[in-house]
Amino acid sequence: MELGVPDRVPLYEMAPSPRIVAGVLGVSEGEVLVNNPRIFYDLLASGRRLDLEKFNERLVDQIMLFHEKLGLDWIRVYGTYTPVCASFELPKEVKKIDDDTWLIDGKRQRWTGESMWNLDEPETYDPDELLKTYREAEVEPPNPMIYTSLRAIVKRSKGKFFVSFDADGTWGPIVSNPNLLRHVLIWVYTRPDVVEAIIDYNTRIAIEWGKGAIDEGADAIQLCVDYGTKNGPWLSPEMFRKFVKPALKRHVDAFRKKGAFVVLHSDGYIMQILEDVVDAGVNAYQGIDVVAGMDLREVKERFGDRICLVGNVDPRIIEYGTKEDVAREVDRCLRDGARGGGYILSTSANVSTETNVENFVFMLEYAKKRGVYHQPR
């Protein structure tokens, strides 16, 4: 993170799939709580009593054992199982609709693409109503319950692992609601006041959550947000600078002032706005989406003296390649990303849907053998 040269390239994985976690831990996929909310909501739908404290203790145990067995260096904590974030209470009624969909307190929620989506999101939004709502909304202090897993992981890992916590309000809450996103992409031209109000409110919430996480011992705050798709950024560089960059800088300034590092995770091809991301002061850029066409060598040459780079191993090769293919891919990333320090190896952007446990483990073991900055092949 400080752009130095450690003894070997550090290793990270942002979102291992339940299949991969199960393979590493030697358990069935149905026992895995990591990145697997299906189990959580299925338990609630079954009507059986759920001890949330013990459930989260099992989650922490699995996270720690997964990272210890693989020799990873960085643990990402994205919160505790607290399904209703507004009240932090278990939902009153959960009914299962199909394998990936539940009716949660009257609203349909679907787990797909490794995200939970509200199927009953409004089709249309009234900009004046939203403007009033967001301008008048108060930001409550974060409920300490959201830090339960973080607190336990920090206690068990301090000095052994780098620990990050997720908190973003720049664009993530917008892109996570597709109908709202469609409106915002129009409003940046027609109702900029509404967009500014939405982002300002989300930014205030994220900063409070992130500051709380730092107080609990997080080394870094990760902004898990996709600024683009394979076709390019959601916003033009001009619109990004107007609406998102100021919010990003507010995040960075608040978290770095408290002594934490700031990591941006973004999928998509974002070369057009990457200069602005770096200029905002983030310490690291995770993802470097090779599937979308991001070139690690180019990013390293342009920004490697200003920002740590994390990722770019092609997840398609991990899923479908041979061991030789995986070795060549790791070599490529070490060659293109680890020149002069400031690089952390991980998949690009993650293996949240992958199933090839053997290749994933081989990637990490090979990287440990090969991943010495000062020893080119």
C-alpha positions in Angstrom: 0.0 0.0 0.0 3.0 2.3 0.6 4.5 1.3 -2.8 7.4 -0.4 -1.1 9.0 -3.8 -1.9 8.2 -6.5 0.6 9.8 -10.0 0.7 7.2 -11.3 -1.7 4.1 -10.1 -3.5 1.1 -10.1 -1.0 -1.9 -12.2 -1.9 -5.6 -11.2 -1.7 -9.0 -12.5 -2.8 -11.9 -10.2 -2.5 -14.9 -12.6 -2.8 -14.2 -16.3 -3.0 -17.2 -18.3 -4.1 -18.9 -20.7 -1.7 -17.7 -23.6 -3.9 -14.0 -22.5 -3.6 -14.4 -21.9 0.2 -15.9 -25.3 0.6 -13.1 -27.0 -1.3 -10.4 -25.2 0.7 -12.1 -26.0 4.1 -13.1 -29.5 3.2 -16.8 -29.1 3.9 -19.9 -29.2 1.8 -21.0 -26.1 0.0 -24.2 -26.1 2.0 -22.1 -25.5 5.2 -20.3 -22.4 3.9 -21.5 -19.1 5.2 -18.9 -17.0 3.4 -20.4 -15.1 0.5 -23.5 -17.4 0.8 -26.6 -15.5 1.9 -28.8 -18.3 0.5 -28.1 -20.3 3.7 -29.1 -17.3 5.9 -32.4 -16.6 4.2 -33.2 -20.3 3.8 -32.9 -20.7 7.5 -35.1 -17.8 8.1 -37.7 -19.1 5.6 -37.7 -22.5 7.3 -39.1 -21.1 10.5 -36.3 -22.5 12.5 -34.8 -20.4 15.3 -31.7 -18.6 14.3 -29.0 -17.6 16.8 -27.5 -14.7 15.0 -24.5 -14.4 17.3 -23.5 -18.0 16.8 -24.2 -17.7 13.1 -21.7 -14.8 12.8 -19.2 -16.7 15.0 -19.2 -19.5 12.5 -18.8 -17.0 9.7 -15.7 -15.5 11.3 -14.3 -19.0 12.0 -14.6 -19.9 8.3 -13.1 -16.6 7.1 -10.1 -17.0 9.4 -9.5 -20.7 8.5 -9.8 -20.0 4.8 -7.2 -17.2 4.9 -4.9 -19.2 7.2 -4.9 -22.4 5.1 -4.2 -20.5 1.9 -1.6 -18.1 3.3 -3.5 -15.0 2.1 -2.3 -11.7 3.5 -5.5 -9.5 3.4 -8.9 -10.2 4.9 -11.9 -8.3 3.5 -14.8 -7.8 6.0 -18.0 -6.6 4.4 -20.2 -6.6 7.5 -22.1 -8.9 9.7 -25.3 -10.8 8.8 -27.7 -8.0 9.5 -30.4 -8.4 6.9 -32.4 -5.3 7.5 -29.8 -2.5 7.5 -32.3 0.2 8.5 -33.3 -1.4 11.8 -30.7 -4.2 12.2 -33.5 -6.6 13.2 -34.3 -9.9 11.6 -37.1 -9.7 9.1 -40.5 -10.6 10.5 -41.5 -12.9 7.6 -39.4 -14.7 5.0 -40.8 -17.0 2.4 -38.8 -18.8 -0.3 -40.0 -18.3 -3.9 -37.3 -20.2 -5.7 -33.6 -21.2 -5.3 -32.4 -17.6 -5.5 -35.5 -15.5 -4.5 -37.2 -14.8 -1.2 -40.1 -12.7 -0.1 -38.7 -10.7 2.8 -41.2 -8.7 4.7 -43.3 -8.4 1.6 -40.5 -7.5 -0.8 -39.0 -9.9 -3.3 -35.2 -10.2 -3.0 -33.0 -12.2 -5.4 -29.4 -13.3 -5.0 -27.8 -13.2 -8.5 -24.5 -12.0 -9.9 -23.2 -12.3 -6.3 -25.4 -9.4 -5.2 -28.8 -9.2 -3.5 -31.3 -7.3 -5.7 -34.7 -5.8 -4.8 -37.1 -7.0 -7.4 -39.7 -4.6 -6.2 -37.6 -1.5 -6.7 -39.9 1.3 -8.1 -40.0 1.5 -11.9 -40.0 5.3 -11.7 -38.8 7.9 -9.3 -40.1 11.4 -8.6 -37.0 13.7 -8.6 -38.7 16.3 -6.5 -39.7 13.8 -3.9 -36.2 12.3 -3.8 -34.7 15.7 -3.5 -36.8 16.5 -0.5 -36.2 13.1 1.1 -32.4 13.1 0.7 -31.9 16.8 1.7 -34.0 16.3 4.9 -32.6 12.8 5.8 -30.5 12.6 9.0 -27.5 10.3 9.1 -27.8 8.2 12.2 -24.6 6.9 14.0 -23.8 3.4 12.7 -25.2 0.6 14.8 -22.3 -1.2 16.5 -23.8 -4.5 15.4 -22.4 -4.1 11.9 -18.9 -4.3 13.2 -19.4 -7.7 15.0 -17.5 -9.7 12.5 -14.8 -7.0 12.0 -14.3 -6.8 15.8 -13.8 -10.5 16.1 -11.5 -10.8 13.0 -9.3 -7.8 14.2 -8.9 -9.5 17.6 -7.8 -12.8 16.0 -5.7 -11.4 13.2 -4.0 -8.2 14.3 -0.4 -8.3 13.3 -1.0 -11.4 11.0 -3.3 -10.0 8.4 -4.2 -6.7 6.7 -7.9 -6.1 7.4 -10.3 -4.0 5.3 -14.0 -3.1 5.7 -16.4 -2.1 3.0 -17.9 1.4 3.0 -18.8 3.4 -0.1 -21.3 6.1 -0.9 -19.9 7.6 -4.1 -21.7 5.4 -6.6 -22.3 1.9 -5.2 -25.8 2.6 -3.7 -26.9 4.0 -7.1 -25.5 1.2 -9.3 -27.0 -1.4 -7.0 -30.5 -0.2 -7.9 -30.9 -0.5 -11.7 -34.0 1.6 -12.0 -32.5 4.4 -9.9 -29.3 4.1 -12.0 -31.3 4.7 -15.2 -32.9 7.8 -13.8 -29.6 9.1 -12.4 -27.9 8.8 -15.8 -30.5 11.2 -17.2 -30.7 13.4 -14.1 -27.0 14.3 -14.3 -28.1 16.4 -17.3 -31.6 17.4 -16.3 -31.7 17.3 -12.5 -28.1 17.6 -11.2 -29.5 18.9 -7.8 -31.1 15.5 -7.2 -28.0 13.6 -8.1 -25.9 15.8 -5.8 -28.4 15.2 -3.0 -28.4 11.4 -3.4 -24.6 11.2 -3.5 -24.1 13.6 -0.6 -26.4 11.6 1.6 -24.8 8.3 0.7 -21.4 9.8 1.2 -22.2 11.0 4.7 -23.5 7.5 5.7 -20.4 5.7 4.2 -18.0 8.0 5.9 -19.6 7.4 9.3 -19.6 3.6 8.7 -16.0 3.7 7.6 -14.8 5.9 10.5 -16.4 3.5 12.9 -14.7 0.5 11.2 -11.3 2.3 11.6 -12.0 2.8 15.3 -12.7 -0.9 15.5 -9.2 -1.7 14.0 -9.7 -1.9 10.3 -6.4 -1.1 8.4 -8.3 0.0 5.3 -11.7 0.9 3.9 -12.6 -0.7 0.6 -15.0 1.2 -1.6 -16.7 -1.7 -3.4 -18.3 0.1 -6.4 -18.3 -0.4 -10.1 -17.6 2.8 -11.9 -18.1 1.2 -15.3 -18.9 -1.8 -17.5 -16.9 -3.5 -20.2 -18.0 -0.7 -22.5 -16.6 2.1 -20.4 -17.5 4.3 -17.4 -21.1 4.9 -16.5 -20.4 8.6 -16.6 -18.4 10.7 -19.0 -15.1 12.0 -17.5 -16.7 15.5 -17.2 -19.7 14.1 -15.3 -17.5 11.9 -13.1 -15.5 14.9 -12.1 -18.6 16.9 -11.3 -20.6 14.4 -9.3 -18.4 11.4 -8.1 -14.9 12.7 -7.8 -15.7 15.2 -5.0 -17.5 12.5 -3.1 -14.6 10.1 -3.6 -12.2 12.7 -2.3 -14.4 13.3 0.8 -14.2 9.5 1.5 -10.4 9.5 1.0 -9.8 12.5 3.1 -11.9 11.3 6.0 -10.5 7.8 6.1 -6.8 8.7 5.6 -7.1 11.4 8.2 -7.9 8.6 10.7 -4.8 6.7 9.6 -6.4 4.1 7.3 -5.7 3.2 3.7 -8.4 3.6 1.1 -8.9 0.9 -1.6 -11.2 1.3 -4.6 -12.7 -1.8 -6.1 -14.2 -1.3 -9.5 -15.1 -3.6 -12.3 -15.3 -2.3 -15.9 -13.1 -0.5 -18.3 -12.4 2.8 -16.5 -9.2 4.1 -18.1 -11.0 7.3 -19.1 -11.6 8.2 -15.4 -8.6 6.5 -13.7 -6.5 9.7 -13.6 -9.3 11.3 -11.6 -9.5 8.3 -9.2 -5.8 8.4 -8.6 -5.9 12.2 -8.2 -8.6 11.8 -5.5 -6.0 10.1 -3.3 -7.0 6.5 -3.1 -4.1 4.2 -2.0 -5.0 1.2 -4.1 -7.1 0.2 -7.1 -8.4 -3.4 -6.9 -9.9 -5.2 -9.9 -8.1 -3.9 -13.0 -10.8 -5.8 -14.9 -9.0 -7.9 -17.5 -12.3 -9.2 -18.9 -13.3 -5.6 -19.6 -10.0 -4.9 -21.3 -8.0 -3.2 -18.5 -4.3 -3.6 -19.3 -2.2 -4.1 -16.1 1.1 -3.1 -17.9 -0.5 0.2 -19.1 -2.0 1.0 -15.7 1.3 0.3 -14.0 3.3 2.5 -16.4 0.8 5.4 -16.0 0.0 5.2 -12.3 2.3 2.7 -10.6 4.3 5.4 -8.9 1.2 6.9 -7.3 -1.1 4.0 -6.4 -0.9 0.3 -5.4 -2.4 -2.1 -7.9 -4.3 -5.2 -6.9 -5.5 -7.9 -9.2 -5.7 -8.6 -13.0 -5.3 -12.4 -12.9 -7.9 -13.6 -15.5 -10.7 -15.5 -13.7 -11.5 -17.3 -17.0 -8.1 -18.9 -16.9 -8.6 -19.9 -13.3 -11.9 -21.5 -14.2 -11.0 -23.2 -17.5 -7.2 -23.2 -18.0 -4.6 -25.8 -17.3 -2.0 -25.5 -14.6 0.5 -24.2 -17.2 -2.0 -21.6 -18.3 -2.4 -20.5 -14.7 1.3 -20.3 -14.2 1.8 -18.1 -17.3 -1.0 -15.8 -16.1 0.6 -15.4 -12.7 3.9 -14.7 -14.4 2.3 -12.1 -16.6 0.8 -10.2 -13.6 4.0 -10.4 -11.6 6.0 -9.1 -14.6 3.5 -6.3 -15.5 2.4 -5.3 -12.0 5.2 -6.0 -9.6 7.9 -4.0 -11.1 9.3 -1.7 -8.4 6.8 -2.7 -5.7 3.2 -1.5 -5.1 1.4 -4.7 -6.4 -0.8 -7.3 -4.7 -1.8 -10.4 -6.6 -5.4 -11.4 -6.8 -7.9 -12.4 -9.5 -9.6 -9.8 -11.6 -11.9 -8.7 -10.2 -12.7 -11.8 -8.1 -13.7 -15.4 -8.2 -17.2 -15.0 -6.7 -18.7 -17.3 -9.3 -15.8 -19.6 -10.0 -15.7 -23.3 -9.1 -12.2 -24.5 -10.0 -10.8 -25.0 -6.5 -7.7 -26.8 -7.7 -6.6 -24.0 -10.1 -7.3 -21.3 -7.5 -5.2 -23.0 -4.9 -2.5 -23.6 -7.5 -2.5 -19.9 -8.4 -1.7 -18.9 -4.8 0.9 -21.6 -4.3 2.7 -20.8 -7.5 2.6 -17.1 -6.7 4.3 -17.8 -3.3 7.1 -19.6 -5.1 7.4 -17.0 -7.9 6.3 -13.9 -6.2 9.5 -12.3 -5.2 9.8 -8.7 -6.5 13.6 -8.7 -6.9 13.9 -12.1 -8.6 12.6 -12.0 -12.2 12.3 -15.3 -14.0 
